[in-house]
């Protein structure tokens, strides 16, 4: 049975007559990278602020490792590491000195643990250089090292890829996935970069107007392969559809040279046989999965993400 690290139960936040978050319920297990998506003003930052105790809940509960953030704040927050946008560091100190300075504020953080987190984020070669010489990507990784010094069970990252170049984004993504897998940390990531979330996350929650719209499993993670969409590349989608309908089968046009069917692999083989018999040229057959962007626009009615 998977261990639930974060549980949001009917979380609601109202300011005046306006409802910012409306009965939000989520579970986040150990070792999972969980994405949090929504259009501008959907309530992403408000949710994070409530999770770290910077904003009170109007009603509902947030539990972190079984402790209520509103009733047992110190016990709950002890299990949290967080970076909100760009981590702030003392630029005139080295990366190592920054970590030691932070470690002194937390009981039980040893020099061995400092060395361990430096290795986890891949900064061994530059940790004794001054932070002012670091790239933004390196400062983000140092921020992650700082956030996990105290062995938190939850790491919260608000827009962690802001300002990073493609190489820096890929590096950070790899380290985050490594932390979740090898350290067993639950990672809660808020971002507007749909393509990055698709590569980084195990699951993604989509909120709109403060309400949870859907939670989606990302492609490649425990997907039911018995029923799926299959795309055929053909020389004529119209001729292909005619042949399929004549054979009593079903398909949809997905462009002048593409059709899509829904069914298992046996059905895909039957459709392929129909096309070949009808003299339709089949150039390729592949699984057809909607991108996270397609899914997001579908469930939010086309609102831009932010």
ABEGO torsion letter per residue (X at the ends): XBBBABBBBGBBBBBEABBABBGBBBBBBBGBBBBBBBBBGAGAAAAAAAAAGABBBABEBBBBGGBBAAABAAAAAAABBBBBEBBBBBAABBAAAAAAAAAAABBGBBAAAAAAAAAAAGAAAAAABBAAABBAAAAAAAAAAAAAAAGBABBBBBGAABGBBAAAAAAAAAAAAAAAAAAGBBBBBBBABAAAAAAABABBBBBBGGBBABBBBBBGBGBBAABBBBBBBBABAAAAAAAAAAAGBBBBBAEAABBBBBEBAAAAAAAAAAAAAAGBBBABBBBBBBBAAAAAAAAAGGBBBX
